[in-house]
Amino acid sequence: MEALIRFEYELLAVETEHDVHVMVELVLPPAPEDAERTPLRLALALDRSGSMQGEKLDTVKRCARFLVDRLDARDRVALITYDSHVDLLSSLSAPDPDRLAGLIDDITPRGMTNLSGGWLKALEELDRADDGIRRALLLTDGLANQGVVDPGQLTAIARSSGERGVSTTTVGVGNGFAEELLTDLSDAAGGRGWYAESVEDIPGIFAEEFDDLVAIAAQNVSIELRPGPEVQLLAVLNDYPSVAVDGGVQVMIGDAFADQRLRVVLRLHVPNLAALGLQQIAEVVLRYVTVGEEVVSHQQTLPVTVNAVSAEDAASASGDPDVSNEIVVLLAARATDEARRLADRGEHARAGQVLSEAAGQLRAAAPRSEKSEQLLEQARDLQRTEAELHAHAYDAAASKRLHYRANEMKRNRRRRNE
């Protein structure tokens, strides 16, 4: 994994305080063509509560069979269902498609939603494995109304499992689930949060999840920022889960894919620079575990260095357009969150204005970006939601779309190298 430190503006005027943006860019190489994929250790925790009755449960069962059929003898899979009770239908073992197909076909809806029970059983099964990529897939269409229901407790469990190398992907189906809880769980555990607005979305989610799993090249990816004297961390624009550590803050990114480019943008306050020339203002410690033929822990320390120059030279220097564009995307994500909060309170006109401004910033950044079409598509998405607000069509589905759109923009997990 290659790590780069890039500034929006690397030349800073001497004897002046600055708020600066620094981007930590992680570049993963493509997977070797002859490389064998890492074995998978999967635990499917499927909601079978009464609200799943009908087409939703039928589609989930079909997708679970699809996923099982794509596994091979190297892999291990567990099957759990939950409603008011938790049933371990098959413990973590080599996939037997015919037997598992029969178990899946026999799943019928019943009861309430003991989400924590089904998920904890999945984590328990995965803790039995000591190799491979360990991933729980938690699917629900409802609220956690049995077992552990406190969001703080559930997020703490997710963070602990992620630190053990057990990640969680969540899939929320329909409009009756708690989207913030599910994305908090997947973020804290280093997985991904999905929104299936309709049953037609579920097959694509299962297929893409499998494609992601076989492309994972590194896990437990994190960066630790250690600011220098009087340098302050003002914000992590991506809003990854972070925790204070001795001398700084650790930002937890989670899984990384082969041929992926990850970017984390930090905003720092730099005090007066008293002398001209290169000066180190912080250091970044990168940690990750590579998976594949060997499981190896890596650590790399990178200096964060600025160049103090005259005010005239600083004013005439050009910035890094990639960093500027990334900032625009992340600020648009934060604006999307704000628009959602406003719309949920019924302030639709103000929410529309926030979305319109964010879309305008994305359009303005597009001409100078190598990813102009992505920026324009994000702008069009925001404009479509703005149109819904003006048409008084804002509902629970629109709120969830905004939440997941902002989450994806801030986490930036899907960006592959071009």
N, C-alpha and C positions, 0 to 999 in steps of 0.2 A: 504494500500500500504506500503510495506516495503522498506526502503531506506538504502543503504549501501555505505560506502566510502571505496574504494580499491585503493591501490597504485601499480604501476609496481614494485617499490622498496621502501619499507616503512622505511628501515634503511638508514639514510643519515650520511655521515662523518661529524664530527664536524669541525668547522672553515673552511668550504669549501662552495662555492656557488654551487647551483644545478639547473638544469632544470629537473623537475619531471613531470611524467604523473599521474594524479589521475582520477579514474573512478567513477562516480556516477551511481550506479546501482539501478533501481527501479523494484521491483518484485510485480506483481499483482496476487492475488489468483484466482483460478478457480471460475467461477460463481456457486453459489449453484444450485443444481439440480432442486429444487422446485421454484427457483426464476422466477418471471415473467419478461420478457424483458421490457426495457424502451420503451415507445411509440416513434415512429419516426415522425419527421416533415420534409418532403422532398420537394424540389422544383427542378424539372427537367427543365433545360434550354437547348433546343435542337437546333442545327444549321440546318436550312432548306435552306441555300443558294444554289445557282445553282450548285456549285461543289459537293454537296451531292447527286446529282441525281443518280438514279439507285440503285445498290446493297447496297451502303453505307446507304442511307436513309431507304431502306427497312429493313435492319438488325437492325438499331437503333430503328425503330418503333416496330419491333418484341421484342427487348430487353426491351423497355419501357413498353410494355404490360406485359412482364414477371415480371418486377419489381412491377408494380401495382398489379398484381395478388397475390403477396406474402404479401401484406399489409393486415391489418385487421381493424376492427372498432375502435381500439385504436389509429390508425395512422391518419395522415393528409398528403395530397399531393397536390402540385400545378404543373401545366403543362404550360410551356412557350416555345414558338418557336421564333426564331429570324432569320432575314436576314437583309435587309436594314431597316426593321421595326420590332417592337417587338409586339407579340401577346400573351396576357394572355388568354390561352384557358380554363383554369380552375383555380380558385383561391384556396388558401389553405383550404382544406375541407376533410371530411371523404371520403375514396376511394369508388368510384362507378365504379367497373370494366367495366360494360357494357357501361356506358356513356363515360368513359375515352377511352375505346377501339375504340369507334366510332370517337372521337376527334383525336386520334392518327392515325387511318386509313386515315383520311382526310388530313393529312399533306402532302403537295407537295413542291418540291423545287422551289426557286425563289430568285432573288436579290443578294445583297452583304452580308457582314458579320459584323453586329453591335453586336459584342461579348459583349462589355461592357453593352449595353442596355439590352440584354437578361439576363446577369448575375445580373445586378443591380435590375431588376424586380424580379428575384428569391430571392435575399436578402431582398427586400421589403416585399415579401410575408412571408418569414420566420420571419421577425421582428414582425409580427402580433401574433406569437405564443410566449407564455411565459413559456412553459414547454417542456419536451421531448428532444430528440436529434435532433438538427436542422442542416440540411445538404443540401447545394446546390450541384447539380450535373451538371456541365457545360461541354457540349460536342461540339467539333468543328473539322472541317477538314481544316480550313483556318486561315488567318491572321485577326487581329482586324483592319479593314480598314474603320470603321464608328464609330461615337460616340466618347467616350474616347479611345484614342489609345496610350497615353503615358504610358510606362511600370511602371514608378515610381508612377504615380497617381493610377494606377490599383493595384499595390502592397500595397500602403498605404490603399486603400479601403479594401483589403483583410485582412490586419493586424487589422484594426478597427473592421471589422465584427467578426474576430476570438476572439477579446477581449470581444465582446458581447455574445460569445457562439454560433456563427453561423459559421460553418466550410464550406469549399468548396472542393469538389473533382473535378478534371479536367480530361477529357478524350480527348486526341489528336488522330485523326484518319488520317491515311495515311501519306504523306510526305510534305504536304503544310502548316502545322501550325507552330507557333513559340513555340518550346518546352521549351525554357528558360522562357518565359513569363508564360506559363501554370504551370510549376513546381514552379515558384516564387509565383504565386497566391495560389496554394494549400499549399505550405510550410507556407506562411505568415498567412493563414487562419486556419492552423491546420488540413488540410485534407490530401489527397493523390493524386499524379499525376500518370496517367496511359497513356501508349502508345499502341494504337491499330494499329499495322503495317498493318494489313489487316482486312477485315470485319470478318474473322473467329475468331479474338481475342475479338470482342466486347461482345459476350454472356458470356464468362468466366469472363470478367471484371465486368459486371453488377451483375453476380451471386456472385462473391467474394466481391464486394462492399456491397451488402446486408448482406452477412455473417459477414462482419466487423461491419456494423452498429448495428446489434443486439448483438454484443459482446463488444461494448464500455462500459467500466466500469468507466472511468474518463475522464473529458475534461479540457481544459485550463491548462494542466500540464506544469509547468515551474520550472526551478531551477535558483536561484539567487546566484552567487558566490560573496562573500565579502572578498577580500584578506586582510591579516594582513599587518602591517607596512612594507613597502619596498618589499612586495611580489607582483609579477606582473603576470597577466594573459597573456600568450603568444599566445594561440590559443584555439579555440574549434574545435577539430578535426572532429566532426560530421558535422559541418557547418549548424547547426540549425539556424533559424533566431534569432538574439540576439540584445539587445538594452542596451545602457549604462543607469544605474540607480545610484542614490546616493549611493556611497560607493562600487560600483561594477558593475556587468553586469548580465542581466537576459536573460536566454536561454529559448526560447519558443518551447516546444515539441509538444503540441497539444493533440490529442486524445490518449488514452491508452486502451488496450483491456484486458478483463479478461484472466488470465493465460498467461500473457505476461511478458517478461523481457526486460526492456529498459536500454540502457547503453549510457552514455554521457562521453566522454573522454576530459579532459582539460589538457593543458600543462602550468605549472607554473614555474616562476623563483623564487627560494628561496635564499635569501641572506645568508651570513655567519651565521651559527648557533654557537653561542658563548659558549653554555653550553651543557653538556650531558643531556640525558633524553627526555621525552615526551614534545613536544612543539606544540602549536596550531598555524597554519600558515594561516588559513582562516576559514570561515564558509559557509555552503551551506544552503539556505532556499528553501525548497520544497513547492510548492503550487499546489493545484488541486481541482477540484470539482467532487465529486462522483455523479453518476446518478443511478437511480433505484427507489425504493419505496420512498426514500428521496433524495433531492438534497442538498448536504452539502459541504460547503467550508472547506478546510483543509490547515493548515500551520504547517510545522515542520522545526526546525533549527537543523543542525548537525555540530559538530565541525570537522574540517579537521586537523588532528594531525599527526606529524611525530615523529620518534624516532632518536635523534642525538646520534651517537655512535662513537667509534674510527674508524679511516680509515681502520684498519685491519678488524674489525668486519663488516664494511659496504661492503668491498670488497668480503668477504666470504659469505655474505647473498644471499639467492636465492630470485628470484622475483616471482610475481604472474603470472602464465602462461595465465590465462584468460584475464588479462589486456594486456599483451604483444600481445596476439592473436588479441584482439580488435584493438589495435594500428595498427597491420599489415593490417587488413581489411580496416581501415579508410585511411591509407596511400595509399593502393591500389586504393581506390576510388578517392583520389586526383590525383594519377597517371593516372587514367582513364580519368579524366577531362583534364589533361595536354595532354594526347595522342589525345584526341578529338580536342583540340585547334590546335595541330600540324598538324593533318590530314586535318582539315578544311583549313589550309593554304597550303596544298599540300606537307607537309614534312612527307611523308608516312614512309620512312625508320626510321626516328627518332621516329615517333609515335609508330611504331612496336617495336622498342627497349625499349621504356618506358613500353609498355604493357608486353613484355617478362620479363622484370625485376620485374614488379609487380606480374606477375603469378608465377615467381620463389620464391618470398617472401611468397606468399600464400601457395605454395607447401611445403616450408621449415617449415612453422608454423603448418601445418596439423598434423604431428605425435604427437605433444604434446597437441593437442586441443581435447576437448570433441565433438566439432563440425567439426571434420576433413573432413567429406564428404562435408559439406557446403563450406569449404575453397577450397577443390579440385574442386568442381563444379564451383566456382567463377574463379578459375585459368583456368579451361577449357573454360569458356566463354571468358576470355581475350585472350586465345590462338586462339580461333575461329576467333575473330575479327582481331588478328594479321595476321592470314592466309588470311583474306579478303584483308588486306592492301598489302600483298605480291602479291596477285593475281590481284591487281588493280581493286578490286570490291568494293572499298569504295565509298559510295554514300550517299544521304540524309537519307536513312533508317538506314544505318550503323552509321551515326553520331547521329541520334536520339536514337538508341539502346545504344550507349555508354553513352549518357547524362542520360538516365533513369536508366541505370545500376549503374552509379556512385551515382545518387540521392538516390536510394534505399539503397545502401551500407552505405552511410553517415547518412541517417535518421534511418535506422535499425528498421523500423516500423513493419516489418513482423515477427520478431523473437518471437516465442511462447516458453514458458517453456517446457522442456523435462522431 
